[in-house]
Amino acid sequence: PSEYEKIFKLLEEVRGPVEVKKQFVEFTIKEAARFKRRDLIKHLEKILEKFWTK
């Protein structure tokens, strides 16, 4: 398991419309950028891309 597994699990549990889930992921990306977690940002951007294809 990656060190970010807990973050991904929490994001999966977000309830509500896709727009709300996108906002959570976008906020998490901003926080990851604040702490310079580039690898986490890449994973989160992939998740965000999945929302755009739905």
mmJSON file of the N, C-alpha and C atoms, coordinates in Angstrom:
{"data_MODEL":{"atom_site":{
"group_PDB":["ATOM","ATOM","ATOM","ATOM","ATOM","ATOM","ATOM","ATOM","ATOM","ATOM","ATOM","ATOM","ATOM","ATOM","ATOM","ATOM","ATOM","ATOM","ATOM","ATOM","ATOM","ATOM","ATOM","ATOM","ATOM","ATOM","ATOM","ATOM","ATOM","ATOM","ATOM","ATOM","ATOM","ATOM","ATOM","ATOM","ATOM","ATOM","ATOM","ATOM","ATOM","ATOM","ATOM","ATOM","ATOM","ATOM","ATOM","ATOM","ATOM","ATOM","ATOM","ATOM","ATOM","ATOM","ATOM","ATOM","ATOM","ATOM","ATOM","ATOM","ATOM","ATOM","ATOM","ATOM","ATOM","ATOM","ATOM","ATOM","ATOM","ATOM","ATOM","ATOM","ATOM","ATOM","ATOM","ATOM","ATOM","ATOM","ATOM","ATOM","ATOM","ATOM","ATOM","ATOM","ATOM","ATOM","ATOM","ATOM","ATOM","ATOM","ATOM","ATOM","ATOM","ATOM","ATOM","ATOM","ATOM","ATOM","ATOM","ATOM","ATOM","ATOM","ATOM","ATOM","ATOM","ATOM","ATOM","ATOM","ATOM","ATOM","ATOM","ATOM","ATOM","ATOM","ATOM","ATOM","ATOM","ATOM","ATOM","ATOM","ATOM","ATOM","ATOM","ATOM","ATOM","ATOM","ATOM","ATOM","ATOM","ATOM","ATOM","ATOM","ATOM","ATOM","ATOM","ATOM","ATOM","ATOM","ATOM","ATOM","ATOM","ATOM","ATOM","ATOM","ATOM","ATOM","ATOM","ATOM","ATOM","ATOM","ATOM","ATOM","ATOM","ATOM","ATOM","ATOM","ATOM","ATOM","ATOM","ATOM","ATOM","ATOM"],
"id":[1,2,3,4,5,6,7,8,9,10,11,12,13,14,15,16,17,18,19,20,21,22,23,24,25,26,27,28,29,30,31,32,33,34,35,36,37,38,39,40,41,42,43,44,45,46,47,48,49,50,51,52,53,54,55,56,57,58,59,60,61,62,63,64,65,66,67,68,69,70,71,72,73,74,75,76,77,78,79,80,81,82,83,84,85,86,87,88,89,90,91,92,93,94,95,96,97,98,99,100,101,102,103,104,105,106,107,108,109,110,111,112,113,114,115,116,117,118,119,120,121,122,123,124,125,126,127,128,129,130,131,132,133,134,135,136,137,138,139,140,141,142,143,144,145,146,147,148,149,150,151,152,153,154,155,156,157,158,159,160,161,162],
"type_symbol":["N","C","C","N","C","C","N","C","C","N","C","C","N","C","C","N","C","C","N","C","C","N","C","C","N","C","C","N","C","C","N","C","C","N","C","C","N","C","C","N","C","C","N","C","C","N","C","C","N","C","C","N","C","C","N","C","C","N","C","C","N","C","C","N","C","C","N","C","C","N","C","C","N","C","C","N","C","C","N","C","C","N","C","C","N","C","C","N","C","C","N","C","C","N","C","C","N","C","C","N","C","C","N","C","C","N","C","C","N","C","C","N","C","C","N","C","C","N","C","C","N","C","C","N","C","C","N","C","C","N","C","C","N","C","C","N","C","C","N","C","C","N","C","C","N","C","C","N","C","C","N","C","C","N","C","C","N","C","C","N","C","C"],
"label_atom_id":["N","CA","C","N","CA","C","N","CA","C","N","CA","C","N","CA","C","N","CA","C","N","CA","C","N","CA","C","N","CA","C","N","CA","C","N","CA","C","N","CA","C","N","CA","C","N","CA","C","N","CA","C","N","CA","C","N","CA","C","N","CA","C","N","CA","C","N","CA","C","N","CA","C","N","CA","C","N","CA","C","N","CA","C","N","CA","C","N","CA","C","N","CA","C","N","CA","C","N","CA","C","N","CA","C","N","CA","C","N","CA","C","N","CA","C","N","CA","C","N","CA","C","N","CA","C","N","CA","C","N","CA","C","N","CA","C","N","CA","C","N","CA","C","N","CA","C","N","CA","C","N","CA","C","N","CA","C","N","CA","C","N","CA","C","N","CA","C","N","CA","C","N","CA","C","N","CA","C","N","CA","C","N","CA","C","N","CA","C"],
"label_alt_id":[null,null,null,null,null,null,null,null,null,null,null,null,null,null,null,null,null,null,null,null,null,null,null,null,null,null,null,null,null,null,null,null,null,null,null,null,null,null,null,null,null,null,null,null,null,null,null,null,null,null,null,null,null,null,null,null,null,null,null,null,null,null,null,null,null,null,null,null,null,null,null,null,null,null,null,null,null,null,null,null,null,null,null,null,null,null,null,null,null,null,null,null,null,null,null,null,null,null,null,null,null,null,null,null,null,null,null,null,null,null,null,null,null,null,null,null,null,null,null,null,null,null,null,null,null,null,null,null,null,null,null,null,null,null,null,null,null,null,null,null,null,null,null,null,null,null,null,null,null,null,null,null,null,null,null,null,null,null,null,null,null,null],
"label_comp_id":["PRO","PRO","PRO","SER","SER","SER","GLU","GLU","GLU","TYR","TYR","TYR","GLU","GLU","GLU","LYS","LYS","LYS","ILE","ILE","ILE","PHE","PHE","PHE","LYS","LYS","LYS","LEU","LEU","LEU","LEU","LEU","LEU","GLU","GLU","GLU","GLU","GLU","GLU","VAL","VAL","VAL","ARG","ARG","ARG","GLY","GLY","GLY","PRO","PRO","PRO","VAL","VAL","VAL","GLU","GLU","GLU","VAL","VAL","VAL","LYS","LYS","LYS","LYS","LYS","LYS","GLN","GLN","GLN","PHE","PHE","PHE","VAL","VAL","VAL","GLU","GLU","GLU","PHE","PHE","PHE","THR","THR","THR","ILE","ILE","ILE","LYS","LYS","LYS","GLU","GLU","GLU","ALA","ALA","ALA","ALA","ALA","ALA","ARG","ARG","ARG","PHE","PHE","PHE","LYS","LYS","LYS","ARG","ARG","ARG","ARG","ARG","ARG","ASP","ASP","ASP","LEU","LEU","LEU","ILE","ILE","ILE","LYS","LYS","LYS","HIS","HIS","HIS","LEU","LEU","LEU","GLU","GLU","GLU","LYS","LYS","LYS","ILE","ILE","ILE","LEU","LEU","LEU","GLU","GLU","GLU","LYS","LYS","LYS","PHE","PHE","PHE","TRP","TRP","TRP","THR","THR","THR","LYS","LYS","LYS"],
"label_asym_id":["A","A","A","A","A","A","A","A","A","A","A","A","A","A","A","A","A","A","A","A","A","A","A","A","A","A","A","A","A","A","A","A","A","A","A","A","A","A","A","A","A","A","A","A","A","A","A","A","A","A","A","A","A","A","A","A","A","A","A","A","A","A","A","A","A","A","A","A","A","A","A","A","A","A","A","A","A","A","A","A","A","A","A","A","A","A","A","A","A","A","A","A","A","A","A","A","A","A","A","A","A","A","A","A","A","A","A","A","A","A","A","A","A","A","A","A","A","A","A","A","A","A","A","A","A","A","A","A","A","A","A","A","A","A","A","A","A","A","A","A","A","A","A","A","A","A","A","A","A","A","A","A","A","A","A","A","A","A","A","A","A","A"],
"label_entity_id":["1","1","1","1","1","1","1","1","1","1","1","1","1","1","1","1","1","1","1","1","1","1","1","1","1","1","1","1","1","1","1","1","1","1","1","1","1","1","1","1","1","1","1","1","1","1","1","1","1","1","1","1","1","1","1","1","1","1","1","1","1","1","1","1","1","1","1","1","1","1","1","1","1","1","1","1","1","1","1","1","1","1","1","1","1","1","1","1","1","1","1","1","1","1","1","1","1","1","1","1","1","1","1","1","1","1","1","1","1","1","1","1","1","1","1","1","1","1","1","1","1","1","1","1","1","1","1","1","1","1","1","1","1","1","1","1","1","1","1","1","1","1","1","1","1","1","1","1","1","1","1","1","1","1","1","1","1","1","1","1","1","1"],
"label_seq_id":[1,1,1,2,2,2,3,3,3,4,4,4,5,5,5,6,6,6,7,7,7,8,8,8,9,9,9,10,10,10,11,11,11,12,12,12,13,13,13,14,14,14,15,15,15,16,16,16,17,17,17,18,18,18,19,19,19,20,20,20,21,21,21,22,22,22,23,23,23,24,24,24,25,25,25,26,26,26,27,27,27,28,28,28,29,29,29,30,30,30,31,31,31,32,32,32,33,33,33,34,34,34,35,35,35,36,36,36,37,37,37,38,38,38,39,39,39,40,40,40,41,41,41,42,42,42,43,43,43,44,44,44,45,45,45,46,46,46,47,47,47,48,48,48,49,49,49,50,50,50,51,51,51,52,52,52,53,53,53,54,54,54],
"pdbx_PDB_ins_code":[null,null,null,null,null,null,null,null,null,null,null,null,null,null,null,null,null,null,null,null,null,null,null,null,null,null,null,null,null,null,null,null,null,null,null,null,null,null,null,null,null,null,null,null,null,null,null,null,null,null,null,null,null,null,null,null,null,null,null,null,null,null,null,null,null,null,null,null,null,null,null,null,null,null,null,null,null,null,null,null,null,null,null,null,null,null,null,null,null,null,null,null,null,null,null,null,null,null,null,null,null,null,null,null,null,null,null,null,null,null,null,null,null,null,null,null,null,null,null,null,null,null,null,null,null,null,null,null,null,null,null,null,null,null,null,null,null,null,null,null,null,null,null,null,null,null,null,null,null,null,null,null,null,null,null,null,null,null,null,null,null,null],
"Cartn_x":[0.829,0.0,0.869,0.44,1.205,0.99,1.877,1.765,0.533,-0.08,-1.254,-2.557,-2.472,-3.654,-4.824,-4.528,-5.578,-6.297,-5.537,-6.13,-7.079,-6.616,-7.456,-8.721,-8.588,-9.75,-10.775,-10.279,-11.184,-11.882,-11.152,-11.76,-12.822,-12.615,-13.604,-14.907,-14.81,-15.988,-16.802,-16.312,-17.04,-18.369,-19.446,-20.786,-21.232,-22.153,-22.714,-22.49,-22.89,-22.753,-21.272,-21.045,-19.687,-18.982,-19.716,-19.127,-18.509,-19.171,-18.663,-17.389,-17.396,-16.216,-15.035,-15.311,-14.251,-13.644,-14.499,-14.011,-13.11,-13.466,-12.632,-11.26,-11.255,-9.986,-9.158,-9.794,-9.072,-8.475,-9.213,-8.704,-7.508,-7.618,-6.53,-5.282,-5.464,-4.326,-3.647,-4.435,-3.864,-3.075,-3.619,-2.913,-1.628,-1.688,-0.498,0.576,0.148,1.097,1.748,0.974,1.486,2.625,2.517,3.549,4.51,4.408,5.298,5.305,4.128,3.969,3.616,4.614,4.37,3.781,4.278,3.76,2.287,1.909,0.506,-0.338,0.174,-0.552,-0.823,0.161,-0.024,-1.161,-1.181,-2.25,-3.617,-3.661,-4.929,-5.41,-4.489,-4.879,-5.476,-4.978,-5.555,-6.995,-7.215,-8.571,-9.487,-8.975,-9.751,-10.092,-9.161,-9.407,-10.562,-10.652,-11.742,-13.1,-13.152,-14.411,-14.817,-13.85,-14.154,-14.651,-14.246,-14.682,-16.044,-16.551,-17.869,-18.975],
"Cartn_y":[-1.209,0.0,1.266,2.254,3.495,4.301,5.261,6.092,6.997,7.1,7.965,7.182,5.902,5.03,5.578,6.101,6.624,7.813,8.668,9.823,9.34,8.367,7.864,7.204,6.485,5.821,6.863,7.923,8.988,9.66,9.897,10.525,9.625,8.317,7.376,7.428,7.769,7.776,9.069,10.043,11.314,11.044,11.525,11.341,12.631,12.477,13.651,13.629,14.706,14.786,14.801,14.492,14.457,15.789,16.873,18.209,18.365,17.84,17.912,17.076,15.891,15.03,15.702,16.363,17.087,18.162,18.88,19.946,19.392,18.248,17.619,17.26,16.667,16.28,17.52,18.559,19.799,20.426,20.418,20.959,20.132,18.812,17.929,18.174,18.437,18.761,20.041,21.043,22.304,22.084,21.257,20.96,20.177,19.238,18.458,19.386,20.365,21.326,22.162,22.489,23.285,22.554,21.233,20.421,19.784,20.246,19.794,18.275,17.684,16.235,15.968,16.037,15.928,14.578,13.491,12.169,12.028,12.592,12.572,13.393,14.535,15.389,14.632,13.895,13.117,12.109,11.405,10.429,11.106,12.241,12.962,13.504,13.947,14.444,13.331,12.117,10.971,10.726,10.852,10.694,11.774,12.993,14.109,13.878,13.335,13.032,12.046,11.083,10.101,10.778,11.822,12.557,13.254,13.759,14.487,13.546,12.269,11.324,10.715,10.952,10.411,11.268],
"Cartn_z":[0.0,0.0,0.0,-0.761,-0.815,0.462,0.647,1.853,1.806,0.639,0.477,0.444,0.739,0.679,1.497,2.664,3.541,2.889,2.214,1.527,0.437,-0.371,-1.461,-0.925,0.183,0.792,1.25,1.875,2.332,1.151,0.076,-1.103,-1.73,-1.676,-2.216,-1.431,-0.142,0.723,0.641,-0.111,-0.239,-0.929,-0.332,-0.877,-1.564,-2.478,-3.129,-4.629,-5.278,-6.737,-7.151,-8.414,-8.958,-8.729,-8.839,-8.669,-7.275,-6.265,-4.892,-4.779,-5.382,-5.339,-6.035,-7.165,-7.885,-6.992,-6.28,-5.401,-4.305,-3.757,-2.726,-3.3,-4.503,-5.127,-5.441,-5.969,-6.285,-5.023,-3.94,-2.685,-2.193,-2.337,-1.907,-2.748,-4.044,-4.914,-4.426,-4.076,-3.574,-2.288,-1.409,-0.158,-0.441,-1.373,-1.732,-2.317,-3.1,-3.685,-2.585,-1.597,-0.485,0.227,0.273,0.924,-0.086,-1.342,-2.422,-2.604,-2.587,-2.783,-4.247,-5.11,-6.557,-6.964,-6.353,-6.702,-6.318,-5.179,-4.766,-5.735,-6.154,-7.108,-8.399,-8.895,-10.128,-9.978,-8.855,-8.614,-8.523,-7.845,-7.694,-9.035,-9.877,-11.198,-12.042,-11.875,-12.589,-12.133,-10.837,-10.294,-10.879,-10.931,-11.46,-12.933,-13.691,-15.108,-15.26,-14.351,-14.408,-14.253,-13.413,-13.242,-14.535,-15.28,-16.511,-17.601,-17.533,-18.565,-18.25,-17.041,-16.667,-17.199],
"occupancy":[1.0,1.0,1.0,1.0,1.0,1.0,1.0,1.0,1.0,1.0,1.0,1.0,1.0,1.0,1.0,1.0,1.0,1.0,1.0,1.0,1.0,1.0,1.0,1.0,1.0,1.0,1.0,1.0,1.0,1.0,1.0,1.0,1.0,1.0,1.0,1.0,1.0,1.0,1.0,1.0,1.0,1.0,1.0,1.0,1.0,1.0,1.0,1.0,1.0,1.0,1.0,1.0,1.0,1.0,1.0,1.0,1.0,1.0,1.0,1.0,1.0,1.0,1.0,1.0,1.0,1.0,1.0,1.0,1.0,1.0,1.0,1.0,1.0,1.0,1.0,1.0,1.0,1.0,1.0,1.0,1.0,1.0,1.0,1.0,1.0,1.0,1.0,1.0,1.0,1.0,1.0,1.0,1.0,1.0,1.0,1.0,1.0,1.0,1.0,1.0,1.0,1.0,1.0,1.0,1.0,1.0,1.0,1.0,1.0,1.0,1.0,1.0,1.0,1.0,1.0,1.0,1.0,1.0,1.0,1.0,1.0,1.0,1.0,1.0,1.0,1.0,1.0,1.0,1.0,1.0,1.0,1.0,1.0,1.0,1.0,1.0,1.0,1.0,1.0,1.0,1.0,1.0,1.0,1.0,1.0,1.0,1.0,1.0,1.0,1.0,1.0,1.0,1.0,1.0,1.0,1.0,1.0,1.0,1.0,1.0,1.0,1.0],
"B_iso_or_equiv":[0.0,0.0,0.0,0.0,0.0,0.0,0.0,0.0,0.0,0.0,0.0,0.0,0.0,0.0,0.0,0.0,0.0,0.0,0.0,0.0,0.0,0.0,0.0,0.0,0.0,0.0,0.0,0.0,0.0,0.0,0.0,0.0,0.0,0.0,0.0,0.0,0.0,0.0,0.0,0.0,0.0,0.0,0.0,0.0,0.0,0.0,0.0,0.0,0.0,0.0,0.0,0.0,0.0,0.0,0.0,0.0,0.0,0.0,0.0,0.0,0.0,0.0,0.0,0.0,0.0,0.0,0.0,0.0,0.0,0.0,0.0,0.0,0.0,0.0,0.0,0.0,0.0,0.0,0.0,0.0,0.0,0.0,0.0,0.0,0.0,0.0,0.0,0.0,0.0,0.0,0.0,0.0,0.0,0.0,0.0,0.0,0.0,0.0,0.0,0.0,0.0,0.0,0.0,0.0,0.0,0.0,0.0,0.0,0.0,0.0,0.0,0.0,0.0,0.0,0.0,0.0,0.0,0.0,0.0,0.0,0.0,0.0,0.0,0.0,0.0,0.0,0.0,0.0,0.0,0.0,0.0,0.0,0.0,0.0,0.0,0.0,0.0,0.0,0.0,0.0,0.0,0.0,0.0,0.0,0.0,0.0,0.0,0.0,0.0,0.0,0.0,0.0,0.0,0.0,0.0,0.0,0.0,0.0,0.0,0.0,0.0,0.0],
"pdbx_formal_charge":[null,null,null,null,null,null,null,null,null,null,null,null,null,null,null,null,null,null,null,null,null,null,null,null,null,null,null,null,null,null,null,null,null,null,null,null,null,null,null,null,null,null,null,null,null,null,null,null,null,null,null,null,null,null,null,null,null,null,null,null,null,null,null,null,null,null,null,null,null,null,null,null,null,null,null,null,null,null,null,null,null,null,null,null,null,null,null,null,null,null,null,null,null,null,null,null,null,null,null,null,null,null,null,null,null,null,null,null,null,null,null,null,null,null,null,null,null,null,null,null,null,null,null,null,null,null,null,null,null,null,null,null,null,null,null,null,null,null,null,null,null,null,null,null,null,null,null,null,null,null,null,null,null,null,null,null,null,null,null,null,null,null],
"auth_seq_id":[1,1,1,2,2,2,3,3,3,4,4,4,5,5,5,6,6,6,7,7,7,8,8,8,9,9,9,10,10,10,11,11,11,12,12,12,13,13,13,14,14,14,15,15,15,16,16,16,17,17,17,18,18,18,19,19,19,20,20,20,21,21,21,22,22,22,23,23,23,24,24,24,25,25,25,26,26,26,27,27,27,28,28,28,29,29,29,30,30,30,31,31,31,32,32,32,33,33,33,34,34,34,35,35,35,36,36,36,37,37,37,38,38,38,39,39,39,40,40,40,41,41,41,42,42,42,43,43,43,44,44,44,45,45,45,46,46,46,47,47,47,48,48,48,49,49,49,50,50,50,51,51,51,52,52,52,53,53,53,54,54,54],
"auth_comp_id":["PRO","PRO","PRO","SER","SER","SER","GLU","GLU","GLU","TYR","TYR","TYR","GLU","GLU","GLU","LYS","LYS","LYS","ILE","ILE","ILE","PHE","PHE","PHE","LYS","LYS","LYS","LEU","LEU","LEU","LEU","LEU","LEU","GLU","GLU","GLU","GLU","GLU","GLU","VAL","VAL","VAL","ARG","ARG","ARG","GLY","GLY","GLY","PRO","PRO","PRO","VAL","VAL","VAL","GLU","GLU","GLU","VAL","VAL","VAL","LYS","LYS","LYS","LYS","LYS","LYS","GLN","GLN","GLN","PHE","PHE","PHE","VAL","VAL","VAL","GLU","GLU","GLU","PHE","PHE","PHE","THR","THR","THR","ILE","ILE","ILE","LYS","LYS","LYS","GLU","GLU","GLU","ALA","ALA","ALA","ALA","ALA","ALA","ARG","ARG","ARG","PHE","PHE","PHE","LYS","LYS","LYS","ARG","ARG","ARG","ARG","ARG","ARG","ASP","ASP","ASP","LEU","LEU","LEU","ILE","ILE","ILE","LYS","LYS","LYS","HIS","HIS","HIS","LEU","LEU","LEU","GLU","GLU","GLU","LYS","LYS","LYS","ILE","ILE","ILE","LEU","LEU","LEU","GLU","GLU","GLU","LYS","LYS","LYS","PHE","PHE","PHE","TRP","TRP","TRP","THR","THR","THR","LYS","LYS","LYS"],
"auth_asym_id":["A","A","A","A","A","A","A","A","A","A","A","A","A","A","A","A","A","A","A","A","A","A","A","A","A","A","A","A","A","A","A","A","A","A","A","A","A","A","A","A","A","A","A","A","A","A","A","A","A","A","A","A","A","A","A","A","A","A","A","A","A","A","A","A","A","A","A","A","A","A","A","A","A","A","A","A","A","A","A","A","A","A","A","A","A","A","A","A","A","A","A","A","A","A","A","A","A","A","A","A","A","A","A","A","A","A","A","A","A","A","A","A","A","A","A","A","A","A","A","A","A","A","A","A","A","A","A","A","A","A","A","A","A","A","A","A","A","A","A","A","A","A","A","A","A","A","A","A","A","A","A","A","A","A","A","A","A","A","A","A","A","A"],
"auth_atom_id":["N","CA","C","N","CA","C","N","CA","C","N","CA","C","N","CA","C","N","CA","C","N","CA","C","N","CA","C","N","CA","C","N","CA","C","N","CA","C","N","CA","C","N","CA","C","N","CA","C","N","CA","C","N","CA","C","N","CA","C","N","CA","C","N","CA","C","N","CA","C","N","CA","C","N","CA","C","N","CA","C","N","CA","C","N","CA","C","N","CA","C","N","CA","C","N","CA","C","N","CA","C","N","CA","C","N","CA","C","N","CA","C","N","CA","C","N","CA","C","N","CA","C","N","CA","C","N","CA","C","N","CA","C","N","CA","C","N","CA","C","N","CA","C","N","CA","C","N","CA","C","N","CA","C","N","CA","C","N","CA","C","N","CA","C","N","CA","C","N","CA","C","N","CA","C","N","CA","C","N","CA","C","N","CA","C","N","CA","C"],
"pdbx_PDB_model_num":[1,1,1,1,1,1,1,1,1,1,1,1,1,1,1,1,1,1,1,1,1,1,1,1,1,1,1,1,1,1,1,1,1,1,1,1,1,1,1,1,1,1,1,1,1,1,1,1,1,1,1,1,1,1,1,1,1,1,1,1,1,1,1,1,1,1,1,1,1,1,1,1,1,1,1,1,1,1,1,1,1,1,1,1,1,1,1,1,1,1,1,1,1,1,1,1,1,1,1,1,1,1,1,1,1,1,1,1,1,1,1,1,1,1,1,1,1,1,1,1,1,1,1,1,1,1,1,1,1,1,1,1,1,1,1,1,1,1,1,1,1,1,1,1,1,1,1,1,1,1,1,1,1,1,1,1,1,1,1,1,1,1]
}}}
